[in-house]
């Protein structure tokens, strides 16, 4: 029922930018806080950024000032604008309802390398 489809990943050089999208369906999107997570090779999934139903935002210290999370409740879509990318940002990025441990999508891969 719940579907989360991430897109927008790719290969970029350090210092570059990328915009990720997450198309959500199967639930009333506007009522849920949403988050972006990422998982690097050999590491656990970590929280990157969150946005509430009232558009409040929070970020991991490692991405503050570089990433911006936003949402479009008409399109049922979550976004992550990533600027000044670093090699350590390399990971598969996932979106989900905040604090949910199920219904994960396939993610979108971001590789930052020169």
N, C-alpha and C positions, 0 to 999 in steps of 0.2 A: 504493500500500500504506500508507505512512505518511500519517496525516491529523492535522492540527492545526486545531482550530476554536476561534477566539477569540470571546468574547462579553462583554457587560457595559458596553460603552462608551456614551457619550452626552454630552449637554450639561450642564455643571455650572457654578455660579458660583465665582469665586475663593474659596478657603477651604473649599470643599465636599469631599465624599468620593465615591469610586467603588470598586467591587470588580470586577475583571476575572477571567474564568475562561477556561481553555484545556483543552478536551477532547482527549485524545491517544489514538491507536490505531495499530495496525500495527507496534508494537515493544514490547519489554518495558519499560514505563515506569519501573518502580522501579529499574532498573539504570542509568539515565541521569541525568546532571546536566542540569538544565533552566534556561532563561533567558527573561526578558522583554526585548524590544527595542522601540524606537520610532523612527518616522521622521516628522519634521516636514516641511512643505512646503519644497522647495528644499534640504533637508539630507539627508545620508547617514544610514542606519540606525545607531543607537547602542545599545549595551548598557545596560540599565537595572538589572537585578538578576539574580542567579543563585542556584540552590539545588542542592546536591550530592545524591548518592544517600544520604548519611548526614545530610542536612538542614543542612549548613553553608550559610551564606548570605553574599552579598556584594552591594554596592550601588554605583551610580554616586554620586559626591560630591553631585551636584545633587539627589538624591532621598533621601539618608540622613536618617533620622529622620522621614520622611514616608511612605515606602512600605514595605510588608512583603510579601515573597514567601513562599509556602507551598505545600505539595503534599499531596495525598491519594492515596496509592499504591493504595488499594482502588478508588477511583473513577477512577483514571488521569487526574486533573485537577490542573492547576497554577493557582494563584491569585496575584493581585496586589492587595493592599489599598492604595489610594491616599488619603491624607488631606492636608489643608491644600493643596489643589491650587492651582497657579499658572497664569497664562496661558501661560507657557513650557512647561508640560507638555502643551500641545495637540499631538497627533500621532496617527498610526495605530500602535497597539500590536500587536506580534506575539509569539508564543511559539515556542520551538524547543529542540531539544537543544543544549546548549552547544557552541559552535564548529562547528556544522553550517551549511553555506552552501546547503543545498538543502531541499526539502520544506516551503517556506514556505506558511502558510495565507494567508487573505485579510486577516487583522488585524481589529481593532475600533477604531473612531474615537473619540477622546476630545477634546472641545472644552471648554476652560475659558475662559469669557467672561461678563462682566456685561452 
